[in-house]
Amino acid sequence: MTDYKFCAKVLIFSIFSRETDFYLGKQGFSCTFAQKLNEITMSYYRENNFYNSIPAVTRNLLIINLVIWFACLLSQQLEFYFALFNYDSGYFSAYQLITYMFTHTRFEHLFFNMFALFMFGGVLENYWGQKRYLIYYMVTGIGAGLVQLLVCHLQGIVYPVPTIGASGAVFGLLLAFGMLFPDTPLFLMFIPVPIKAKYMVIGYGLIEFFFGVANRTGDNVAHFAHLGGMLFGIILILYWKKRRYIR
């Protein structure tokens, strides 16, 4: 029996036996071959499954958003405590600048935000590292909230206007992706033609500005919050580049 045939039989037999010990002939080496192979295989699948393929910070952000969405389904009062209210309404609290960006009540709102977070967030986290990525996400989310508060104040809105959702931070991620990978082709749903990331960022920015200025009746989307996320994003990226923290 050649060494190759012996190794093949050992491998085949090991697949069906987890506890059999093999004595490797002349080498005088004894080991639980099947058990070792099983440990290696299981370790591989643990490290390479879909859950673990998502970078840690992005994965935890997704989980937090999902948990709070589910909690809001169980208790509608949570939206009142977590939403960002305009300053002049009398319901504003500083902590809302953080909680609002993790709060969703409609599934489609949650789905599209989390899909964008999954698509762009993981890439940026791998590129920047966990710490810088988390700082960027939080700064753009809080910045979007601040812009929304400013716009409501300038418009003289005094009745309570709750703002929820990760959209401001997500638009910040989109801007960062467009700046770092400007020529990467992206596909929009229902549009079969690829669009370079830099043009998609510009297009989304112009659309949000148009609808924000139009201020149509019945439009309850915080368009200026989206622009605020992009604004704080570009400021932070330019600052990091000036300080040579990033390329």
C-alpha positions as CSV (number, residue, x, y, z in Angstrom):
1,M,0.0,0.0,0.0
2,T,1.5,3.4,-1.0
3,D,1.5,6.3,1.3
4,Y,-1.1,8.1,-0.9
5,K,-3.5,5.2,-0.6
6,F,-3.0,5.0,3.1
7,C,-3.7,8.7,3.6
8,A,-6.8,8.5,1.4
9,K,-8.1,5.5,3.5
10,V,-7.3,7.3,6.7
11,L,-9.1,10.4,5.5
12,I,-12.2,8.5,4.3
13,F,-12.4,6.4,7.5
14,S,-11.9,9.5,9.7
15,I,-15.0,11.2,8.1
16,F,-17.1,8.4,9.5
17,S,-15.4,8.0,12.8
18,R,-14.7,10.7,15.4
19,E,-13.2,8.5,18.1
20,T,-10.9,6.0,16.3
21,D,-7.2,6.2,17.0
22,F,-4.8,5.7,14.1
23,Y,-1.3,4.4,14.4
24,L,0.9,5.9,11.7
25,G,3.1,2.9,11.1
26,K,6.8,3.4,10.9
27,Q,6.7,6.9,12.3
28,G,5.5,5.5,15.7
29,F,3.1,8.5,16.0
30,S,-0.3,7.9,17.5
31,C,-3.1,10.5,17.3
32,T,-6.9,10.8,17.3
33,F,-6.9,11.8,13.6
34,A,-10.6,11.9,13.1
35,Q,-11.2,14.0,16.2
36,K,-8.5,16.5,15.1
37,L,-10.0,16.7,11.7
38,N,-13.4,17.3,13.1
39,E,-12.1,20.0,15.4
40,I,-10.4,21.7,12.4
41,T,-13.6,21.4,10.3
42,M,-15.9,22.8,13.0
43,S,-13.5,25.6,13.7
44,Y,-13.5,26.6,10.1
45,Y,-17.3,26.7,9.9
46,R,-17.5,28.7,13.1
47,E,-15.1,31.3,11.7
48,N,-16.5,31.4,8.2
49,N,-20.3,31.4,8.7
50,F,-22.4,34.3,7.6
51,Y,-22.8,35.7,11.2
52,N,-19.0,35.9,11.8
53,S,-18.3,37.2,8.3
54,I,-19.9,40.5,9.3
55,P,-17.3,42.8,11.0
56,A,-17.9,43.1,14.7
57,V,-19.0,46.7,15.1
58,T,-21.3,46.5,12.1
59,R,-22.7,43.3,13.4
60,N,-23.4,44.8,16.8
61,L,-25.0,47.9,15.3
62,L,-27.3,45.6,13.3
63,I,-28.3,43.7,16.4
64,I,-29.0,46.8,18.5
65,N,-31.2,48.2,15.8
66,L,-33.1,44.9,15.5
67,V,-33.5,44.5,19.2
68,I,-34.9,48.1,19.6
69,W,-37.2,47.6,16.7
70,F,-38.6,44.5,18.2
71,A,-38.9,46.2,21.6
72,C,-40.9,49.0,20.0
73,L,-43.3,46.5,18.5
74,L,-44.0,45.2,22.1
75,S,-44.3,48.7,23.6
76,Q,-45.1,51.7,21.5
77,Q,-44.2,54.0,24.4
78,L,-40.5,53.2,23.8
79,E,-40.7,55.3,20.6
80,F,-41.6,58.3,22.6
81,Y,-38.6,57.9,24.9
82,F,-36.1,57.0,22.2
83,A,-37.2,59.4,19.4
84,L,-35.5,62.8,18.9
85,F,-37.9,65.7,19.5
86,N,-37.4,69.2,18.3
87,Y,-35.9,71.5,20.9
88,D,-38.8,74.0,21.0
89,S,-41.4,71.3,21.7
90,G,-40.3,70.9,25.3
91,Y,-39.8,67.2,24.9
92,F,-36.2,67.3,23.9
93,S,-33.5,65.5,25.9
94,A,-29.8,65.3,25.0
95,Y,-29.7,61.5,25.2
96,Q,-32.2,61.4,22.3
97,L,-29.4,62.4,19.9
98,I,-28.0,58.9,20.4
99,T,-31.2,56.8,20.9
100,Y,-33.1,58.1,17.9
101,M,-30.6,56.6,15.4
102,F,-31.2,53.1,16.7
103,T,-35.0,53.4,16.7
104,H,-37.3,52.2,13.9
105,T,-41.0,51.3,14.0
106,R,-41.7,50.4,10.4
107,F,-40.1,47.2,9.0
108,E,-39.4,48.7,5.6
109,H,-37.6,51.7,7.3
110,L,-35.5,49.3,9.3
111,F,-34.8,46.9,6.4
112,F,-33.4,49.5,4.0
113,N,-31.3,51.2,6.6
114,M,-29.9,47.9,7.8
115,F,-29.3,46.7,4.3
116,A,-27.2,49.9,3.6
117,L,-25.4,49.5,6.9
118,F,-24.5,45.9,6.0
119,M,-23.4,46.8,2.5
120,F,-21.3,49.9,3.2
121,G,-20.6,49.6,6.9
122,G,-18.6,46.4,6.7
123,V,-16.4,47.7,4.0
124,L,-15.6,50.9,5.9
125,E,-15.0,49.0,9.1
126,N,-12.5,46.7,7.4
127,Y,-10.8,49.7,5.8
128,W,-10.7,52.1,8.8
129,G,-10.7,49.7,11.7
130,Q,-13.3,49.3,14.4
131,K,-12.5,52.4,16.5
132,R,-12.4,55.0,13.7
133,Y,-15.4,53.4,12.0
134,L,-17.5,53.6,15.2
135,I,-16.5,57.2,15.8
136,Y,-17.5,58.1,12.3
137,Y,-20.9,56.4,12.6
138,M,-21.7,58.0,15.8
139,V,-20.5,61.5,14.8
140,T,-22.6,61.4,11.5
141,G,-25.6,60.1,13.4
142,I,-25.4,62.8,16.1
143,G,-24.6,65.4,13.5
144,A,-27.7,64.5,11.5
145,G,-29.8,64.9,14.6
146,L,-28.3,68.3,15.3
147,V,-29.0,69.5,11.8
148,Q,-32.6,68.3,12.2
149,L,-33.0,70.3,15.4
150,L,-31.6,73.4,13.8
151,V,-33.9,73.1,10.8
152,C,-37.0,72.6,13.0
153,H,-35.9,75.7,15.0
154,L,-35.4,77.8,11.9
155,Q,-38.8,76.8,10.6
156,G,-40.4,77.9,13.9
157,I,-41.8,74.4,14.6
158,V,-43.0,74.3,18.2
159,Y,-45.3,71.2,18.2
160,P,-43.6,67.9,18.8
161,V,-41.9,66.4,15.8
162,P,-40.3,63.0,16.5
163,T,-37.4,61.9,14.4
164,I,-36.2,58.3,14.3
165,G,-34.0,56.0,12.3
166,A,-30.4,55.4,11.3
167,S,-30.8,57.2,8.0
168,G,-28.5,60.1,8.9
169,A,-25.6,57.8,9.9
170,V,-26.3,55.6,6.8
171,F,-26.1,58.7,4.5
172,G,-22.8,59.4,6.2
173,L,-21.6,55.9,5.4
174,L,-22.7,56.4,1.8
175,L,-20.7,59.6,1.5
176,A,-17.6,58.0,3.0
177,F,-17.8,55.0,0.6
178,G,-18.2,57.5,-2.3
179,M,-15.1,59.4,-1.2
180,L,-12.9,56.4,-0.5
181,F,-14.0,54.2,-3.4
182,P,-15.3,56.8,-5.9
183,D,-15.1,54.6,-9.0
184,T,-16.7,51.5,-7.5
185,P,-19.8,50.5,-9.6
186,L,-23.0,50.2,-7.6
187,F,-26.4,48.9,-8.7
188,L,-29.7,50.4,-7.7
189,M,-32.8,48.3,-7.5
190,F,-34.8,48.3,-10.8
191,I,-31.9,50.0,-12.6
192,P,-29.8,47.4,-14.4
193,V,-27.0,49.9,-15.2
194,P,-24.1,50.3,-12.8
195,I,-23.4,53.7,-11.3
196,K,-20.1,54.8,-9.9
197,A,-20.2,55.5,-6.2
198,K,-19.2,59.1,-6.5
199,Y,-22.1,59.9,-8.8
200,M,-24.6,58.0,-6.6
201,V,-23.5,60.1,-3.6
202,I,-23.9,63.3,-5.6
203,G,-27.3,62.2,-6.9
204,Y,-28.6,61.2,-3.5
205,G,-27.4,64.5,-2.1
206,L,-29.2,66.5,-4.7
207,I,-32.4,64.5,-4.4
208,E,-32.4,65.0,-0.6
209,F,-31.7,68.7,-1.0
210,F,-34.6,69.1,-3.5
211,F,-37.1,67.4,-1.3
212,G,-35.9,69.1,1.8
213,V,-36.4,72.6,0.2
214,A,-39.7,71.6,-1.4
215,N,-41.1,70.7,2.0
216,R,-44.1,69.0,0.5
217,T,-47.2,68.4,2.5
218,G,-47.4,64.9,3.9
219,D,-43.6,64.3,3.5
220,N,-42.5,63.1,6.9
221,V,-38.9,62.2,5.8
222,A,-36.2,64.2,7.6
223,H,-34.3,65.1,4.4
224,F,-32.1,67.7,6.1
225,A,-31.1,65.1,8.7
226,H,-29.8,62.9,5.8
227,L,-27.9,65.9,4.4
228,G,-26.6,66.6,8.0
229,G,-25.1,63.1,8.1
230,M,-23.3,63.7,4.8
231,L,-22.2,67.1,6.0
232,F,-20.7,65.9,9.2
233,G,-19.2,63.0,7.3
234,I,-17.3,65.1,4.8
235,I,-16.1,67.4,7.6
236,L,-14.8,64.5,9.6
237,I,-13.1,62.8,6.7
238,L,-11.4,66.0,5.6
239,Y,-10.2,66.6,9.1
240,W,-8.8,63.1,9.4
241,K,-7.1,63.5,6.0
242,K,-5.6,66.9,7.1
243,R,-4.3,65.3,10.2
244,R,-3.1,62.3,8.2
245,Y,-5.1,59.9,10.3
246,I,-6.4,58.4,7.0
247,R,-5.3,58.4,3.4
